[in-house]
Amino acid sequence: MIDISKIPLDKKLYLFEVDDVLIPKKDYLLQIYYLFAQFVEFTEGKTMATDMVSFMKDVYLEKGEDAVYEMTSERFSFSNDYKENFERLMVNGHLPLKLYLFNEIKLLFASILERGSSIAILTKGNPALQLNKVKHIDWQGFDKNVKIYFIDELSFRNIEPFSYIASENQITESDLIFIQDN
């Protein structure tokens, strides 16, 4: 979580990363793990979803998200045929629960909007995955006129994100700030 007390309030545009800035990334991942475990349990016809979700959570917390699928397939002895389903769920899964903004972020958003400044998202990673996260956030009305920019998409097109965003919003680069997790 970021320390919002260190964010200057004199900018015209505030760009926010999604993961661990707006929402806890783990809240998204754990729901995907739940969906995947339910899918495997149904497909295999074995009661294993509860144990699988618990295992996946432990692996994520101890070894990181990159280790989750391989260790889970090994532990629960299912074929690698499920990898595509796992990856598809990761990008397109419809979450059972909303993702909630950090309380500090809601306070910061209110302060930014009171001052007449704008809020946008600048996020790194697979654009489809990041957009799926954004779609599941309970914005509580803060999402009005929020633009979303994808670092990977801009970089692929050889566009420097900050100058592009400043130009598109008719401000200088010094009028914007990017808030990301350390």
Residue, then its C-alpha position, 0 to 999 in steps of 0.5 A: m500500500i502506498d503512503i498517500s500523505k506523500i502525494p502532492l496535491d498540485k497536479k492536474l492528472y493523477l495516474f494510478e497503477v491497479d495492482d496493490v495501489l487501487i486494489p490488493k492484487k491478491d484479492y483478484l488472484l484468490q478469486i481466480y484460484y477459487l474459480f479454477a479449483q471449482f472448474v477442476e473439481f467439476t471436471e475431475g469429479k473429485t472433491m478437491a476445490t477447498d483444499m486446492v484453493s488453500f494450497m494455491k493461496d499458500v503457494y502464492l504467499e510463499k513462492g509467488e504467483d508464477a509458482v502457483y499453477e505448476m505446484t498445484s498441478e503437481r500436488f493435485s495430479f492433474s494434467n497440464d491440459y488445464k493450463e490453458n483454462f487457468e490462463r483464460l480464467m486469469v484474463n477473462g474470469h468473471l469474479p464472484l465478488k467485487l474488488y474494493l478500492f483501498n480506503e486511503i485511495k477513496l479519500l485521495f480520489a475525493s481530495i483530487l476531484e474536489r481540487g478539480s484534477s483528474i484521475a486516470i489509470l496507467t497499468k502494466g501487464n497484459p491489457a486484457l487481464q488488467l482491464n478485467k481487474v478494472k471491470h470488477i472494481d467497485w468504483q463507488g462513483f469514482d470511475k466517471n470519465v476515468k481513462i485507462y492507459f496500458i503501458d505494454e500497449l503503448s510501449f508495443r506501439n513505441i509510444e512513450p506513455f507520459s508524453y503521450i498521456a500529457s499531450e492527450n490531456q493537453i497538459t505538460e508532463s510536470d502536471l501529471i503524477f504516476i502513483q505505483d506500488n514501490 
